[in-house]
Amino acid sequence: AYDTLSGLGGSEMCIRDRACIMKPTSAPRGRGTASKPHNRFAPTSSEAEDDGWYQEQTPLTFVTEVRHERAKTVISRNNSPDVGFDRSVNPYRGCEHGCIYCFARPSHAYWDLSPGIDFETKLIAKTNLAERLEEQLSKPGYVPAPIALGINTDGYQPIEREHQLTRQALEILLRYRHPVSIITKSALILRDLDLLEELASRNLVSIAFSVTTLDDQLKRIMEPRTAAPKARLRAMKTLHEHGVPVGLMAAPMIPMINDMELERLLEAGREAGASSAGYVLLRLPLEIADLFEEWLQSHFPDRAEHVMSLIRQSRGGQNYDSRFGARMKGEGHFAELLAQRFRLARRRYGYDGSKRAVLDCSQFAPPGQQMGLF
């Protein structure tokens, strides 16, 4: 098969077989990238070529598509020593927020989709999440431990307004008296304030807001469909005022892009009621490295090489170091300086020494087995 397309945001490309690489001049408004690197598991690859035809540029747009999935299980397990939880629930695959740096982008390749634009436009909703979650929690011998809700995807991304899978999960966790931790970039979480208040009253929930910048312009190009920084901080303050424990994650910290905001982020989080704080140095596994470098060249061409140099200095000379203990914080002079700055700022603004609240697992009981709680 051989077809040609042109006029896509200033790019021209040829499509061979079924794989395609798009390299438009810039990402469309509201998207983190317009690139579509080929799926690393696909047997074919493509190269962009100028076919000699010219057409006036037209706006490049991508409509969000949501596919429905009947999941076999919804609780994922891990034994990673540096993430702080051993199980998670992700109501969706892919994330419309479009954060260019998202460590979860490569997971989309498992579904024969691109970690680029597909990750933020071709989403999958686990429509039977409630059914499967109850089934797994009710199994004989299930031992409770905090469930991290929304890790490979933000449970409060825009499509949650319609599908409400995250709310369904919270309703079940409350009914089972099961502890849960949430990390989000969305103010939509306030919709579920009623559930979160009740969970908090039983010491069954903790919330962390990922806040990467206080600069609205930087936010728009780095994580285009997330809530504005001030909206996240207002949501954090509202939850705090209603007795819901909140924390701040300054993640990721990117050299020469937002790392200079670290102290201001911790200060703003503390003023909004955060009692704990953490940070992560930018991670660039697999396809993310090329996507991120393309983004740098598009938005920060004057410092792109310097940014990548600092990243590689912190990752043993490579774009990424996947070793436990090193992948979250990095190594070397820049990483050590960032860690020192974080420790000093955390102490200066009066954060607790621990990063996460200790939630109560002793209350867990499937419905019908809860008489001892009253």
Disulfide bonds with the S-S distance in Angstrom:
none
